[in-house]
Amino acid sequence: MSLSLSAFLTKPMKIEVYLLSLHAQKIFNFLLGESKQPLNISIQNSKGEEVKVIEPNNEIYRFTENMLLGEGGYILYMLDEYWRYHSDKEIYEFSVTEIHFDNKSFLFIVQLSILIAVAQISGIDHLNDTHGLFKETKEDRVTIKDLLNLRVNSNTYSINESLKLFYSKMLLS
Protein backbone atom coordinates (compact mmCIF):
# COMPACT_ATOMS: atom_id res chain seq x y z
CA MET A 1 0.00 0.00 0.00
CA SER A 2 1.42 3.41 -0.96
CA LEU A 3 0.79 6.32 1.39
CA SER A 4 2.41 9.35 2.96
CA LEU A 5 2.78 10.69 6.46
CA SER A 6 3.38 14.35 7.27
CA ALA A 7 4.49 16.69 9.99
CA PHE A 8 3.19 20.26 9.72
CA LEU A 9 5.51 22.95 11.05
CA THR A 10 4.44 26.50 11.85
CA LYS A 11 7.92 27.92 11.24
CA PRO A 12 10.31 27.05 8.45
CA MET A 13 13.48 25.51 9.78
CA LYS A 14 16.66 24.14 8.31
CA ILE A 15 17.20 20.49 9.15
CA GLU A 16 20.78 19.24 9.31
CA VAL A 17 20.93 15.79 7.72
CA TYR A 18 23.62 14.51 10.11
CA LEU A 19 21.60 15.43 13.21
CA LEU A 20 18.40 14.09 11.63
CA SER A 21 20.15 10.80 10.91
CA LEU A 22 21.41 10.49 14.51
CA HIS A 23 18.01 11.34 15.96
CA ALA A 24 16.21 8.94 13.60
CA GLN A 25 18.66 6.19 14.61
CA LYS A 26 17.78 6.67 18.29
CA ILE A 27 14.07 6.50 17.52
CA PHE A 28 14.48 3.47 15.25
CA ASN A 29 16.32 1.58 17.99
CA PHE A 30 13.85 2.73 20.64
CA LEU A 31 10.83 1.54 18.62
CA LEU A 32 12.34 -1.88 17.97
CA GLY A 33 13.85 -2.35 21.45
CA GLU A 34 17.31 -2.41 19.94
CA SER A 35 20.45 -0.69 21.07
CA LYS A 36 23.05 -1.08 18.36
CA GLN A 37 21.41 -0.88 14.95
CA PRO A 38 23.23 1.87 13.06
CA LEU A 39 21.42 4.08 10.57
CA ASN A 40 23.16 6.36 8.11
CA ILE A 41 20.73 8.49 6.18
CA SER A 42 21.95 10.42 3.18
CA ILE A 43 19.80 12.88 1.26
CA GLN A 44 20.11 14.07 -2.31
CA ASN A 45 18.46 16.96 -4.08
CA SER A 46 16.70 16.69 -7.44
CA LYS A 47 20.04 17.03 -9.24
CA GLY A 48 21.44 13.98 -7.43
CA GLU A 49 23.79 16.05 -5.28
CA GLU A 50 24.13 15.09 -1.63
CA VAL A 51 22.82 17.79 0.70
CA LYS A 52 23.83 18.50 4.26
CA VAL A 53 20.82 20.68 5.10
CA ILE A 54 17.18 20.23 4.10
CA GLU A 55 15.31 23.48 3.57
CA PRO A 56 11.66 24.11 2.72
CA ASN A 57 11.40 24.54 -1.03
CA ASN A 58 9.52 22.95 -3.91
CA GLU A 59 12.17 20.29 -4.39
CA ILE A 60 11.73 16.55 -3.96
CA TYR A 61 14.55 15.07 -1.92
CA ARG A 62 15.62 11.45 -2.23
CA PHE A 63 16.88 9.74 0.91
CA THR A 64 18.76 6.50 1.32
CA GLU A 65 19.49 4.59 4.50
CA ASN A 66 22.95 3.20 3.79
CA MET A 67 23.80 0.93 6.75
CA LEU A 68 20.86 -1.46 7.13
CA LEU A 69 18.83 -1.15 3.95
CA GLY A 70 20.63 0.48 1.06
CA GLU A 71 17.24 1.86 0.01
CA GLY A 72 15.05 4.79 0.87
CA GLY A 73 12.31 7.00 -0.44
CA TYR A 74 11.28 10.58 -1.05
CA ILE A 75 10.84 13.63 1.13
CA LEU A 76 8.92 16.81 0.39
CA TYR A 77 9.54 19.84 2.56
CA MET A 78 7.70 22.92 1.42
CA LEU A 79 5.08 25.52 2.18
CA ASP A 80 1.83 23.57 2.34
CA GLU A 81 -0.24 24.54 -0.67
CA TYR A 82 -3.47 24.22 1.33
CA TRP A 83 -2.33 25.99 4.50
CA ARG A 84 -5.19 28.48 4.31
CA TYR A 85 -7.61 25.61 4.97
CA HIS A 86 -5.70 24.56 8.09
CA SER A 87 -4.64 27.80 9.72
CA ASP A 88 -4.48 31.56 9.51
CA LYS A 89 -0.68 31.25 9.46
CA GLU A 90 1.51 29.67 6.81
CA ILE A 91 2.25 26.00 7.48
CA TYR A 92 5.22 24.03 6.21
CA GLU A 93 4.80 20.36 5.42
CA PHE A 94 7.55 17.83 5.93
CA SER A 95 6.33 14.65 4.33
CA VAL A 96 7.71 11.22 3.56
CA THR A 97 5.87 10.34 0.37
CA GLU A 98 5.17 7.19 -1.57
CA ILE A 99 5.63 4.98 1.46
CA HIS A 100 5.18 1.40 0.38
CA PHE A 101 4.06 -0.27 3.57
CA ASP A 102 5.36 -3.81 3.90
CA ASN A 103 5.26 -5.43 7.31
CA LYS A 104 8.35 -7.49 6.51
CA SER A 105 10.49 -4.44 5.71
CA PHE A 106 12.48 -2.13 7.96
CA LEU A 107 12.02 0.75 5.51
CA PHE A 108 8.71 1.85 7.00
CA ILE A 109 10.24 2.03 10.49
CA VAL A 110 13.13 4.12 9.11
CA GLN A 111 10.64 6.46 7.42
CA LEU A 112 8.56 6.70 10.59
CA SER A 113 11.70 7.38 12.62
CA ILE A 114 12.63 10.25 10.28
CA LEU A 115 9.21 11.83 10.69
CA ILE A 116 9.18 11.44 14.47
CA ALA A 117 12.67 12.98 14.57
CA VAL A 118 11.50 16.00 12.54
CA ALA A 119 8.45 16.38 14.79
CA GLN A 120 10.56 16.23 17.94
CA ILE A 121 13.20 18.62 16.56
CA SER A 122 10.50 21.11 15.58
CA GLY A 123 8.55 20.76 18.82
CA ILE A 124 5.28 19.38 17.45
CA ASP A 125 3.47 16.58 19.21
CA HIS A 126 1.79 14.70 16.36
CA LEU A 127 1.99 13.45 12.79
CA ASN A 128 -0.78 13.69 10.24
CA ASP A 129 -2.06 10.22 9.37
CA THR A 130 -4.82 10.77 6.84
CA HIS A 131 -4.66 7.08 5.84
CA GLY A 132 -5.53 5.89 9.36
CA LEU A 133 -2.54 3.58 9.41
CA PHE A 134 -2.16 3.55 13.19
CA LYS A 135 -4.84 2.33 15.57
CA GLU A 136 -4.16 5.43 17.70
CA THR A 137 -5.11 7.87 14.90
CA LYS A 138 -7.82 10.34 15.86
CA GLU A 139 -9.03 13.10 13.53
CA ASP A 140 -6.25 12.30 11.03
CA ARG A 141 -3.57 12.81 13.70
CA VAL A 142 -1.48 10.44 15.75
CA THR A 143 0.52 11.76 18.68
CA ILE A 144 4.22 11.14 18.93
CA LYS A 145 3.63 9.77 22.43
CA ASP A 146 1.19 7.14 21.08
CA LEU A 147 3.67 6.14 18.37
CA LEU A 148 6.48 5.79 20.89
CA ASN A 149 4.18 3.66 23.05
CA LEU A 150 4.15 1.07 20.22
CA ARG A 151 7.77 0.27 21.00
CA VAL A 152 9.04 -3.22 21.55
CA ASN A 153 10.11 -3.44 25.19
CA SER A 154 12.79 -6.08 25.13
CA ASN A 155 16.23 -6.61 23.69
CA THR A 156 15.72 -10.37 23.86
CA TYR A 157 14.29 -10.59 20.35
CA SER A 158 16.23 -10.69 17.12
CA ILE A 159 15.76 -7.56 15.07
CA ASN A 160 13.44 -9.47 12.71
CA GLU A 161 11.32 -10.67 15.64
CA SER A 162 11.25 -7.09 16.97
CA LEU A 163 10.02 -5.90 13.58
CA LYS A 164 7.20 -8.48 13.58
CA LEU A 165 6.21 -7.52 17.11
CA PHE A 166 6.20 -3.81 16.28
CA TYR A 167 3.97 -4.37 13.25
CA SER A 168 1.63 -6.57 15.27
CA LYS A 169 0.99 -3.56 17.50
CA MET A 170 -0.20 -1.51 14.54
CA LEU A 171 -3.68 -1.83 13.17
CA LEU A 172 -3.82 -1.40 9.41
CA SER A 173 -6.93 0.05 7.87
N, C-alpha and C positions, 0 to 999 in steps of 0.2 A: 504494500500500500504506500503510495507517495503522498507526503503531506509536508507541512512546514510548521514550525513553532517560532514564536516571536517574543521579544522583549521590547517594550515601548519605553523610551527614555525621554524625559522632559527637557533635558539639556544635551546638546551635542558634546561628545567627548571623544578624545583620541584614545584608542586602545592599543597598548603596546603588545605586540604578538608574543614576545618572550614571557611577559608577566601573565598574559592570558593562558598561554600553554602551561605554565607552572600551576596556576590556579585551577585550570581544568583537570590537570593530573591529580591534584588533591581531591577534587570532587569525584572523579572517576574511581579512584581507589576507595574513597569513603562509601560510595554507593554500592560497590561490589565487595566491601569488607576486606579489601586487599591492603597491602602496605608498600609493595615494591614494584608495581607495574608502571614502568616509565611511559610517558607520552611525550612526543615531540611534534608539535603542530607547526607546520609552515603554511604561509598564506601568500598567494600570488595574485597580482592584479590582472586585469583583462588582457594585458600585453604579455603575460607569462613571467613577469618580473617579480621576484620575491620582495615582499614588503615587510617592514619592521613595525609599522604603525597603521592601524585601520582607522580611516576617517569616514564620516558620513558623506557620501556622494552617490551618484547614480551608477556606480560601478559594481559589477558582480565580481566578488572575490572567490577564488578557488582555494580550499584548504585541503591539506593532506596530513594525516597522522602518520609519521614516518617510523616509529618504533614498533608498534604492535600490529598495525594494519597495512600500511603502505597504500591506503586509500583514503578518501575523504568525501567532500561534497562542496556545496556552494553557500556563500554568505552574501546577504544584501544588508547594507547599512546605509540608510538614507532618510531624508525627510519623508515621513509617511504621507502619501498622496491623499489620504482621506482624513487627515488629522482634524479637519474642521468638524467632522461628524463625531469625533471622540472628545474634543476638548476645545476650549477657547484659546489655548496656547499651542504652538507648534509642537509636534511629537515626532521623535526620531525612532525608526523601527530598525532593530537589529534582528535579523531573521536567518535561521538556517533553513534553506529551501530544498525542495525535492528530496526530502528524507524518504528513503525507501526502508520502511520498517520491516525488519526480519528478526524474529526472536532467537535466532541462532547466531546473530552477528553482534560484535562489539561496537560497530560503527554508530548505531543509534545511541549507545551510552556515551560515546565520545561526543556526539553532537549535542546531546542533552547536557553533558558536563560543560561544554563551551557556553551554552546559553545560560546555565545557572551561574557560571563564572561572570559573564557580562552583567547579569542581573545583580549579583552581589557587589561587583565593582562599582556599578552605577547607583546602588542603594535602593533598588526596587525590590518588592517582596513577592512578585508573581511573574509567571509567563502567560502568554496568551495561547490557549489551546482550543482553537475553534473547531478542531476535529474530534474533541472529546476523547482523546487517547487515554488519559489517565482517569481512573475511577474517582479521584479527588477533584476533578474539574467541576467548577460551579460558575455559571454565567460566563463561559468561555475563558475562564482564568483558573490557573492552578498555582497555589502558593509554593514558594521555594521550600518553606518548612514542610509542607505535605510531600513534596518530591524527595526531600532528604530523609523523610520518615520511611520511604520505601527501601532504604538501605538494607543490605545483607549484614547481619550482625556478627558474623563469625569469620575468622581466618582459617577455619578448619576445612573449608571447601576448596576444591581446585577452582581456578578462575572460570572454567567452563561451567562447573556446578553453580558457582556464584551468579553467573550470567543467567542460568535457567531459573534460579531462585528469584532473582530480581524481576525477571519478566513475569514470573508467576504472580508477583504482587501487583502487577499492572492489569487493568481490565480494559481490553480493547473493545472499541465500539464496532 
